[in-house]
Amino acid sequence: MTRKRGGVRAPGVKWILAASIILVAATIWFVVGLPANLTRGAEVRIVIPKGASFRQAAESLAAKGVVTSARAFAFYGRVRRHDRSLRWGTYVLHDAMSWEQVLTSLRLGRGVVHTLTIPEGWTVAEIVPAMVDVLDIAADSVLAAVRDTALRRRLDVPTPTIEGYLFPDTYTFPDRATARDAILSMVERFEQKWKPEWDSILPRLKLRRHDVVTLASIVEREVRRGEERPVVSAVYHNRLRRRMPLQADPTIDYALGRKPGRVLYKDLRIDSPYNTYRFPGLPPGPIGSPGAASIEAALKPANVPYLYFVAAADGHHEFRRTYAEHLAAIRMVRSRPARDTAASVDTTGKPPAKSP
């Protein structure tokens, strides 16, 4: 018989146990099932370094507000037996995720992203190894993507690759992104950056978009000071109108498949349509990925009469109208103290540096 106290029956052990279970379940549901932040749901970037422990990951999550307590979340991971299946990387999570969702993301690598930065002027030959390294994909798949016939047709590109149309920028790709997905993102970024009003300028210049991108890629490689872009562009436009060879050193480097450097007489013998010392007009296509500023400079050259320029060691150019003035500018640049002329001197319309 159950004893009574004060006329009220004392609760049995079963009722106490049931109430405790309900209380614990409710607590777990509240702590684990509910998100850390019910109002914002903001995107949060979390870096889990390679070799980090689950506790270290929990501390990073707590610091960003994704979980309420690093200690409690670490304990929860141990209880769920998933504290040893952590995938490292950069995650894009939300501070409105439940703890179970966060744990699943860390266990399966959901939300892992890869960041790839393409600097202005980079060539396909430079972009491919960077993509292979960052995205952990095969080089052959990247090369196939940049040679894709449908993509070249979409861009109206006559060259074997879409060189020049992989817009220089910083990209974030999801884990296991394919080469085609990544290349397509870069092409779409180029198309987004190409302003509709630029199309109306092309007829006046008597150039196609491909020509402008090609010219912009040369300007990108020539210029170290941004304010000189429209002037360098003007020199090339003036030469094109006069049907003079562009004599652009960066095109020689591209033809030789090397990084920018000092151009020698022997380099000019290369039989390549990208040799703008031998072949007049623009080369067949871009020699790298120009940024928006260089594209705009190619479309809007400065109103100047220059046909020549020579680069000084500090990166600025001396611009001249006549060849005689240009030779004098070369002598002036080369006569400066050695500490000012340590860098190689590149010029347009110059006799190239002599072979050693």
N, C-alpha and C positions, 0 to 999 in steps of 0.2 A: 504494500500500500504506500502511495506517495504521501509524504508528510506535507502538511500545510503550515504556513507561517502567516499569522494575522488574517486567517481566513482566505488567503490567496495561495493557490497551488504553486510550488516552486518549479521552475522550468527543468525539464529533463535534460540529460546529457546530450541526447540526439538533437534537441532543439538548439542547444548552445553550439554544437558542432556545425549544424546547418547554417546558423546565423554567421558563424565565423567564416565558413566557406564563401557565403554570399558577400561578406564584407571584403574578403581578400580578392575575390573575383572582380568586384566592383572597383577596388583600388587598382588592380592590374589593368583593367579595361581603361580606367581613367588615365593612368600613367602611360600605358603602352599604346592603347588604341587611339587616343586623342593626339592631335598634332601639338607641337610645342607652342605654336602661335596660331590662334584661331582667326585672326583678322587680316594679316598681311598676305601670307603666302608668297613672300618675295623670293626671287631666285638667289641662291647663294652658291658661291664657288668655293669648294673645299679641296685642298691639296693633301693627299695621303701619300707621304714619301715611301719609296721602296724600302722595305724592312721595318716599317713602323709597326708597333704593337697595336692591339685592339684598344688598349687603354689610351694610347696616344691619339688614335683616330677619334675616340670618344671625346677627348679633350678639345680637339679641333672642332668637332661638331658642336660642342657646348659653347665654345668661344664665339661661334658664328650664329648661335641661337637656334640651331636645328634641333638639338635636344636640350632638355632643361637641366640635366645633371649628368656630367661625365661619369661619375662614380656609379650612379644608378643604371645608366645605359651600358656601362661595361659589365655590371653584374647581370643585366638582362641578356647580354650577348653570351655570357657563360651559361646561364640557365638554358638558353635556347641551343647551346652547343654549336654556335656559329662564330665564336670569337677567334677561331683559328683558320677561318676560311675568308680572310680579308683580302680584297684585290686592291692594289695600290693604283694611284693615278690621280688625275684632276677630275673631280666630280662637279657637276652642276645639279644641285638639289634645291629643295624648297623648304622654307622654315615652317610650312604648314603640313609637313609629312608626319605620319604616325611613326612611332619607333619601329614597328614591324616593317614598314615600308623602307625606312632608312637602313635597317639591318639587311633586308633583302637586296637593296641597292649595293651595299658594301660586299655582300656575299657573291652576287652575280655580276658585279661590275656595271650595273645599270646606272646611267647618268655619267659614266666616264667619258670625258672628251679629250681631244688632242688639239693643241694650239700650234698653228704653223704660220710663220711670218715670211712673206715674200718681199724682199727689199726692192725698191725701184731699180730698174735696169737689169735685174737677173734674167738669165737666159734659161731656156728649157733644160739645157745641160746642167745648170745649177739647181733648178727647181726639182728635177727628178730625184737626185739623191736625198734632198731634204725631205721630200714626201715619203720616200722609202724608209728613212730613219724615224720620222715622227709618227707616221701612220702604220708602220710595220707591214708594208705591202711590197709586192714584187715589182722590181724595176720594169720588167717586161709589160706588166699591166698598165703602168703609168705611160710608158712609151706608146702602147697601143691606144690609150685614151687621147694623147695629144696628136695622134695621127688619124683619129677617127674621121672617116669620110663624111659622115652625116654632119658632124660638128663643123668641119671645114666648109662644107656647103652652106651651112646656116650662117657662118660668118663671112662668106664670100671670100675665102682665103685661097689663093692659087698655089701656095707653098705646101710642101709635104707635111708640115706640122702647123699647129696654131700658135707658133712663136709670136709673142707680142700681145696676145689676147688673154693671158693669165694675169689678171690685174694684181699689181703689187699691193698687198694689204695683209692684215692679220686675220686668220681664219680659225674658227673653232669647229672641229669635226667630231661627230659621235664616234664611239668605239666601233671598230670593225667597218668603218666607212670604206667604200670601194674607191679604186683609183678614178673610175669614171664619175662617181659622185663628187669627189674632190675637185677634179678638173672642171666639171660642169659648174660648180659653185664659183670658181674663179672666172669662168667665162661670163656667167650671169652677173658677177660683180662688175666686169668690164662693161657689159651692156647697160647696167644701172648707172654707171659713171659717165657714159657717153651721153651728153646732153642733146635733147632733140633739136635745139637751135643750132647745134654744130653742123647738122646736115645741110642747113641753108647756106653755109659758108663754102661748102665743097665746090659748087659750080663756079663761084667767083675765082677760086684758086685753081680751077681746072684739074682737080685731084679727086681720087676716090678715097673712101675712108681708109682702105688698106694702105694707100700712099701716105696718108697723114700719120697713121700709126707707125709706119716705117720711118718716116722723117722724125717723128717724136722719139722713137727709140734711139736714134743717132744723137739727137739733142740731149737725151737723158744721159748718155754715156760721155758726152763731151763736157757737160757743165758741172762745175762744183759749187758755183754760186748761183742761187736760184734766180736772182734778178737779171742774170745774163741770158736766161733761156730765150726770150723773144729776140734778142740781138743775134745770138748764134743761129736761131731759126731763120732770121732775115738773111744772113749770109748764104745759107743753103738755098733759100727761095730765089735770091738774086742770081745764084749760079745756075739753078735749074732754068730760069727764064733765059739766060744767056747760053744755055746748053754747054756750060762748062762742067768738067768733072767735079764731083763733090770733094774728092780727095780727103775723105774723112777717115782718120786713123782708126777709130773704133770698128769700122767695117773690115779693116784688115785683120784686126785681132779676132773678130768673129769668124772670118774666113779661115783663119789658122786654128780655130778652136781653142783659143787661149784667153786668159784674163787680160785686161788692158795693160799695156806696157809700151816700151819704147819701140817705135816702128823704124826698121832699118831698110836700106836699099834692097837687100835680098828678099825682104818680106813682100815687096811690091811686085815680085815676079810670080806670085801665086796666081794660078789660072782659075779664078772663081768669079761668078757673077756678083759676088759681094765685094770684089776689089774695085772700089770707087776711084782708084787712081787709073785703072785701065779701061773701065767701062763707064761711060757717061750716064747721067740720070740716077734715079734711085735704085738701090739693090732690089732683088726680088721680093723681099719681105723684111719685117722687123728684125733687129739684132738683139732684142731683149724686151722686157716688159716695161713700157713707159708709164709713169704716173700721170695723174690728171693735169698737173701743172705743165708737163712737157707736151702733152697732147694739145692743151690750149695754146701753148707757145707755137706749136707747129701750125695751128689754125690761124693764129693772130700774130704774125711776125711783126717786129718793130719796123717803123718807117725810117730805115737808115740805108745808106748807099754802099755799105761795106761788102767786099768780096773776099776778104782775107782775115784771119785771126791767128794769133800765136798765144799759147798758154804759158804763163809764168809759174814759177814754183809755188807761189802762194795760192794758186788756183784761179786767179783772175785772168782775163784775156785782154790782149791788145788788138783792137780792130782797126783795119785800114782799108782804103778804097783801091789803091793801085799796088801792083806787084813791087814797084820800087819802094813805096812806103812800107810795104810788108817786110821786105828784106831789111830795111832800117830798123823796124820793130824787133825783128829776130836778133839783130846785132845788139840792140839795146837790152833785150832780155838776157842774152847770153853774157853780156859784159858786166852784169851785176855781180856783187861778191858771191863767192862760192856758197856761203851759207844761205843765200837767197835763191840759188839756182841748183840746189842739190837734186831736186826732183827732175824727172825727164820733161822735156819740152815738146808738146804736141802742137802742130800747126795745121791750118788749112791752106792749101796752095803753096806749101813750103817745099824746098828740096828736102827730102827726108834725111834723117841722121845717117851718117856714113857707117858702113859695116866696120867692125873692128879688124 
